[in-house]
Amino acid sequence: MVFLAFVELVIILLLCIIGITQVVIPLWNNKPIFPAFRGPGKVEHELGEVQEELDALKIEEEVVMKKKTAGELRRRLHQKDEIDKINND
């Protein structure tokens, strides 16, 4: 009987610990309950954020390259106009 009472006490303590760490503390910190079951979702969410940031950086790089190309074309056209102006004078 003493062993059975000890096992009951251990089970009650484990349930209290689980209840505190998985329900009470997350609710206290205004977070979703049962965080132990949400581990992989957080990593996938973080991966999605990193992928979005990477896509944004690629787009920014493409914009910079196109602006650089446009600037070079403008400079060439300006030089060509100046040469044509000199030749016409």
BALOBA-1460 file (C-alpha; in Angstrom, 3 decimals):
// residues 89
<rec num="1" residu="m" x="0.000" y="0.000" z="0.000"/>
<rec num="2" residu="v" x="2.854" y="2.376" z="0.736"/>
<rec num="3" residu="f" x="4.274" y="1.811" z="-2.749"/>
<rec num="4" residu="l" x="0.879" y="2.515" z="-4.349"/>
<rec num="5" residu="a" x="0.524" y="5.734" z="-2.345"/>
<rec num="6" residu="f" x="4.030" y="6.771" z="-3.459"/>
<rec num="7" residu="v" x="3.193" y="6.085" z="-7.124"/>
<rec num="8" residu="e" x="-0.012" y="8.114" z="-6.782"/>
<rec num="9" residu="l" x="1.948" y="11.004" z="-5.271"/>
<rec num="10" residu="v" x="4.522" y="10.898" z="-8.081"/>
<rec num="11" residu="i" x="1.779" y="10.868" z="-10.730"/>
<rec num="12" residu="i" x="-0.015" y="13.792" z="-9.077"/>
<rec num="13" residu="l" x="3.250" y="15.751" z="-8.904"/>
<rec num="14" residu="l" x="3.993" y="15.047" z="-12.587"/>
<rec num="15" residu="l" x="0.507" y="16.168" z="-13.607"/>
<rec num="16" residu="c" x="0.914" y="19.359" z="-11.569"/>
<rec num="17" residu="i" x="4.295" y="20.062" z="-13.157"/>
<rec num="18" residu="i" x="2.892" y="19.446" z="-16.644"/>
<rec num="19" residu="g" x="-0.115" y="21.627" z="-15.884"/>
<rec num="20" residu="i" x="2.089" y="24.458" z="-14.648"/>
<rec num="21" residu="t" x="4.675" y="24.323" z="-17.434"/>
<rec num="22" residu="q" x="2.282" y="23.650" z="-20.326"/>
<rec num="23" residu="v" x="-0.804" y="25.651" z="-19.336"/>
<rec num="24" residu="v" x="-0.319" y="28.125" z="-16.496"/>
<rec num="25" residu="i" x="3.044" y="29.648" z="-17.500"/>
<rec num="26" residu="p" x="2.117" y="30.076" z="-21.197"/>
<rec num="27" residu="l" x="-1.217" y="31.666" z="-20.256"/>
<rec num="28" residu="w" x="0.596" y="33.931" z="-17.792"/>
<rec num="29" residu="n" x="3.015" y="35.037" z="-20.552"/>
<rec num="30" residu="n" x="0.153" y="35.453" z="-23.059"/>
<rec num="31" residu="k" x="1.423" y="32.649" z="-25.301"/>
<rec num="32" residu="p" x="-0.343" y="29.569" z="-26.715"/>
<rec num="33" residu="i" x="-0.774" y="26.635" z="-24.348"/>
<rec num="34" residu="f" x="1.103" y="23.340" z="-24.726"/>
<rec num="35" residu="p" x="4.326" y="24.795" z="-26.166"/>
<rec num="36" residu="a" x="5.965" y="21.352" z="-26.100"/>
<rec num="37" residu="f" x="3.791" y="20.381" z="-29.084"/>
<rec num="38" residu="r" x="4.546" y="23.574" z="-31.021"/>
<rec num="39" residu="g" x="8.322" y="23.200" z="-31.471"/>
<rec num="40" residu="p" x="8.517" y="22.216" z="-35.164"/>
<rec num="41" residu="g" x="5.891" y="24.781" z="-36.181"/>
<rec num="42" residu="k" x="8.025" y="27.574" z="-34.789"/>
<rec num="43" residu="v" x="11.034" y="26.407" z="-36.795"/>
<rec num="44" residu="e" x="8.956" y="26.157" z="-39.968"/>
<rec num="45" residu="h" x="7.575" y="29.646" z="-39.342"/>
<rec num="46" residu="e" x="11.105" y="30.975" z="-38.868"/>
<rec num="47" residu="l" x="12.189" y="29.248" z="-42.081"/>
<rec num="48" residu="g" x="9.318" y="30.929" z="-43.917"/>
<rec num="49" residu="e" x="10.349" y="34.342" z="-42.571"/>
<rec num="50" residu="v" x="13.947" y="33.777" z="-43.650"/>
<rec num="51" residu="q" x="12.788" y="32.680" z="-47.115"/>
<rec num="52" residu="e" x="10.652" y="35.823" z="-47.454"/>
<rec num="53" residu="e" x="13.624" y="37.966" z="-46.434"/>
<rec num="54" residu="l" x="15.833" y="36.175" z="-48.957"/>
<rec num="55" residu="d" x="13.259" y="36.745" z="-51.726"/>
<rec num="56" residu="a" x="13.057" y="40.444" z="-50.816"/>
<rec num="57" residu="l" x="16.849" y="40.743" z="-50.953"/>
<rec num="58" residu="k" x="16.936" y="39.083" z="-54.380"/>
<rec num="59" residu="i" x="14.334" y="41.555" z="-55.648"/>
<rec num="60" residu="e" x="16.303" y="44.466" z="-54.196"/>
<rec num="61" residu="e" x="19.449" y="43.181" z="-55.908"/>
<rec num="62" residu="e" x="17.592" y="42.946" z="-59.218"/>
<rec num="63" residu="v" x="16.289" y="46.513" z="-58.808"/>
<rec num="64" residu="v" x="19.813" y="47.786" z="-58.121"/>
<rec num="65" residu="m" x="21.185" y="46.006" z="-61.179"/>
<rec num="66" residu="k" x="18.412" y="47.376" z="-63.427"/>
<rec num="67" residu="k" x="18.970" y="50.900" z="-62.093"/>
<rec num="68" residu="k" x="22.690" y="50.526" z="-62.763"/>
<rec num="69" residu="t" x="21.984" y="49.347" z="-66.313"/>
<rec num="70" residu="a" x="19.531" y="52.204" z="-66.873"/>
<rec num="71" residu="g" x="22.118" y="54.704" z="-65.598"/>
<rec num="72" residu="e" x="24.734" y="53.332" z="-67.969"/>
<rec num="73" residu="l" x="22.320" y="53.568" z="-70.905"/>
<rec num="74" residu="r" x="21.440" y="57.164" z="-69.992"/>
<rec num="75" residu="r" x="25.125" y="58.050" z="-69.788"/>
<rec num="76" residu="r" x="25.786" y="56.469" z="-73.197"/>
<rec num="77" residu="l" x="22.842" y="58.312" z="-74.764"/>
<rec num="78" residu="h" x="23.997" y="61.566" z="-73.188"/>
<rec num="79" residu="q" x="27.513" y="61.025" z="-74.530"/>
<rec num="80" residu="k" x="26.104" y="60.163" z="-77.957"/>
<rec num="81" residu="d" x="23.980" y="63.341" z="-77.932"/>
<rec num="82" residu="e" x="27.017" y="65.417" z="-77.007"/>
<rec num="83" residu="i" x="29.074" y="63.846" z="-79.802"/>
<rec num="84" residu="d" x="26.251" y="64.438" z="-82.319"/>
<rec num="85" residu="k" x="25.936" y="68.038" z="-81.103"/>
<rec num="86" residu="i" x="29.687" y="68.599" z="-81.543"/>
<rec num="87" residu="n" x="29.629" y="67.021" z="-85.035"/>
<rec num="88" residu="n" x="26.646" y="69.154" z="-86.109"/>
<rec num="89" residu="d" x="28.330" y="72.386" z="-85.047"/>
